[in-house]
Amino acid sequence: MITAMIKSTLALLWCIAFASLLIGLLKQNRGSATLQPNGEVHFAPRWWFVCSWVFITIRMGFIGSRYLRSGLNDRLQVAIGLVVCVSVVVGLLAVPGTIKATSEALEEVRWIGRNTKIRWAEIEEIDAEKRGSTVTVVGSGHRKIIFTNVYPDRPRFLLAITQHCSNDLPPNFPDEPASADEYRDIVS
């Protein structure tokens, strides 16, 4: 009785987490960036999106370990278990962190794995879609920081890039004046 209730609760949580993850991936985050007292601007994904991502990957880890435990004599089950467990590790390493725009650099602070830091002077390429929500900043050594729709406040992110790289912006860099003017008034 209790086991069945736990299984049904986990299945319900799985459905809720999967729906939350899809909503977070497909819907643009309309939240605001956080302006810190020291002048840094933090762009963090929604907490429920990160929790859903982690719950799904950990749940997949349990599924992969079940394949590994039950299929020690069957090579196909061991292979499936290994593939699932490797994808869980990759999924945990890909959890979106917080992007920070400081006076000296653009930095992505990850939950698990290495942080990425690109100094403003080291930026080699900025690829920003005019209608989309993805902005890719490439620094020396091919380090990348990718701003997607899971992060809030794209206009503020573009403004931070404009403030620090105004002379080196590509000609196709999106211009969003209404939002940028609002943020200039806030920052000033």
HUDA-V935874 format. One record per residue. N is the residue number from 1. SS is DSSP state (2 for helix, 1 for strand, 0 for the rest). OMEGA is omega as a letter, one per 20 degrees, with the letter a starting at -180 (none if undefined). NEAR is the number of other C-alpha atoms within 10 Angstrom. Layout:
BEGIN
n:N ss:SS omega:OMEGA near:NEAR
n:N ss:SS omega:OMEGA near:NEAR
END
This chain:
BEGIN
n:1 ss:0 omega:a near:5
n:2 ss:2 omega:r near:7
n:3 ss:2 omega:r near:8
n:4 ss:2 omega:r near:9
n:5 ss:2 omega:r near:10
n:6 ss:2 omega:r near:11
n:7 ss:2 omega:a near:11
n:8 ss:2 omega:r near:12
n:9 ss:2 omega:r near:12
n:10 ss:2 omega:r near:13
n:11 ss:2 omega:r near:12
n:12 ss:2 omega:r near:12
n:13 ss:2 omega:r near:15
n:14 ss:2 omega:a near:16
n:15 ss:2 omega:r near:14
n:16 ss:2 omega:r near:13
n:17 ss:2 omega:r near:21
n:18 ss:2 omega:r near:17
n:19 ss:2 omega:r near:14
n:20 ss:2 omega:r near:18
n:21 ss:2 omega:r near:20
n:22 ss:2 omega:r near:14
n:23 ss:2 omega:a near:14
n:24 ss:2 omega:r near:21
n:25 ss:2 omega:a near:15
n:26 ss:2 omega:a near:11
n:27 ss:0 omega:a near:11
n:28 ss:0 omega:r near:17
n:29 ss:0 omega:a near:19
n:30 ss:0 omega:r near:12
n:31 ss:0 omega:a near:15
n:32 ss:0 omega:r near:15
n:33 ss:0 omega:a near:20
n:34 ss:1 omega:r near:15
n:35 ss:1 omega:a near:15
n:36 ss:0 omega:r near:10
n:37 ss:0 omega:a near:7
n:38 ss:0 omega:r near:8
n:39 ss:0 omega:r near:12
n:40 ss:0 omega:r near:17
n:41 ss:1 omega:a near:20
n:42 ss:1 omega:r near:22
n:43 ss:1 omega:a near:25
n:44 ss:0 omega:r near:22
n:45 ss:0 omega:r near:22
n:46 ss:0 omega:a near:15
n:47 ss:2 omega:a near:9
n:48 ss:2 omega:r near:13
n:49 ss:2 omega:r near:22
n:50 ss:2 omega:r near:21
n:51 ss:2 omega:r near:15
n:52 ss:2 omega:r near:22
n:53 ss:2 omega:a near:22
n:54 ss:2 omega:r near:18
n:55 ss:2 omega:a near:17
n:56 ss:2 omega:a near:21
n:57 ss:2 omega:r near:21
n:58 ss:2 omega:r near:17
n:59 ss:2 omega:r near:14
n:60 ss:2 omega:r near:18
n:61 ss:2 omega:r near:20
n:62 ss:2 omega:r near:16
n:63 ss:2 omega:r near:14
n:64 ss:2 omega:r near:23
n:65 ss:2 omega:r near:18
n:66 ss:2 omega:r near:14
n:67 ss:2 omega:a near:21
n:68 ss:2 omega:a near:22
n:69 ss:2 omega:a near:12
n:70 ss:2 omega:a near:12
n:71 ss:0 omega:a near:16
n:72 ss:0 omega:r near:11
n:73 ss:0 omega:a near:10
n:74 ss:0 omega:a near:11
n:75 ss:2 omega:a near:11
n:76 ss:2 omega:r near:13
n:77 ss:2 omega:r near:18
n:78 ss:2 omega:r near:20
n:79 ss:2 omega:r near:15
n:80 ss:2 omega:r near:16
n:81 ss:2 omega:r near:24
n:82 ss:2 omega:r near:17
n:83 ss:2 omega:r near:12
n:84 ss:2 omega:a near:21
n:85 ss:2 omega:r near:22
n:86 ss:2 omega:r near:14
n:87 ss:2 omega:r near:16
n:88 ss:2 omega:r near:21
n:89 ss:2 omega:r near:13
n:90 ss:2 omega:r near:12
n:91 ss:2 omega:r near:17
n:92 ss:2 omega:r near:19
n:93 ss:2 omega:a near:15
n:94 ss:0 omega:r near:15
n:95 ss:0 omega:a near:18
n:96 ss:0 omega:r near:24
n:97 ss:0 omega:r near:20
n:98 ss:1 omega:r near:16
n:99 ss:1 omega:a near:25
n:100 ss:1 omega:r near:21
n:101 ss:1 omega:r near:25
n:102 ss:0 omega:a near:18
n:103 ss:0 omega:a near:15
n:104 ss:0 omega:a near:13
n:105 ss:1 omega:r near:17
n:106 ss:1 omega:a near:24
n:107 ss:1 omega:r near:20
n:108 ss:1 omega:a near:24
n:109 ss:1 omega:a near:17
n:110 ss:0 omega:r near:16
n:111 ss:0 omega:a near:15
n:112 ss:0 omega:r near:12
n:113 ss:0 omega:a near:12
n:114 ss:0 omega:r near:10
n:115 ss:0 omega:r near:14
n:116 ss:1 omega:a near:15
n:117 ss:1 omega:r near:20
n:118 ss:1 omega:r near:22
n:119 ss:1 omega:a near:16
n:120 ss:2 omega:a near:17
n:121 ss:2 omega:a near:13
n:122 ss:2 omega:a near:14
n:123 ss:1 omega:a near:20
n:124 ss:1 omega:a near:16
n:125 ss:1 omega:r near:16
n:126 ss:1 omega:r near:21
n:127 ss:1 omega:a near:16
n:128 ss:1 omega:r near:19
n:129 ss:0 omega:a near:13
n:130 ss:0 omega:a near:13
n:131 ss:0 omega:a near:7
n:132 ss:0 omega:a near:10
n:133 ss:0 omega:a near:17
n:134 ss:0 omega:r near:17
n:135 ss:1 omega:r near:20
n:136 ss:1 omega:r near:16
n:137 ss:1 omega:a near:20
n:138 ss:1 omega:r near:18
n:139 ss:1 omega:r near:21
n:140 ss:2 omega:a near:13
n:141 ss:2 omega:r near:9
n:142 ss:2 omega:r near:11
n:143 ss:0 omega:a near:15
n:144 ss:1 omega:r near:19
n:145 ss:1 omega:a near:20
n:146 ss:1 omega:r near:18
n:147 ss:1 omega:a near:21
n:148 ss:0 omega:a near:18
n:149 ss:0 omega:r near:20
n:150 ss:0 omega:r near:25
n:151 ss:0 omega:a near:28
n:152 ss:0 omega:r near:22
n:153 ss:0 omega:r near:20
n:154 ss:2 omega:r near:24
n:155 ss:2 omega:r near:22
n:156 ss:2 omega:r near:22
n:157 ss:2 omega:r near:22
n:158 ss:2 omega:r near:19
n:159 ss:2 omega:r near:20
n:160 ss:2 omega:r near:20
n:161 ss:2 omega:a near:18
n:162 ss:2 omega:a near:16
n:163 ss:2 omega:a near:12
n:164 ss:2 omega:a near:19
n:165 ss:2 omega:a near:15
n:166 ss:0 omega:a near:11
n:167 ss:0 omega:a near:8
n:168 ss:0 omega:a near:14
n:169 ss:0 omega:r near:17
n:170 ss:0 omega:a near:13
n:171 ss:0 omega:a near:6
n:172 ss:0 omega:a near:11
n:173 ss:0 omega:a near:15
n:174 ss:0 omega:r near:15
n:175 ss:0 omega:r near:13
n:176 ss:0 omega:a near:14
n:177 ss:2 omega:a near:11
n:178 ss:2 omega:a near:9
n:179 ss:2 omega:a near:15
n:180 ss:2 omega:r near:18
n:181 ss:2 omega:r near:14
n:182 ss:2 omega:a near:12
n:183 ss:2 omega:r near:15
n:184 ss:2 omega:r near:12
n:185 ss:2 omega:a near:8
n:186 ss:2 omega:a near:9
n:187 ss:2 omega:a near:9
n:188 ss:0 omega:none near:5
END
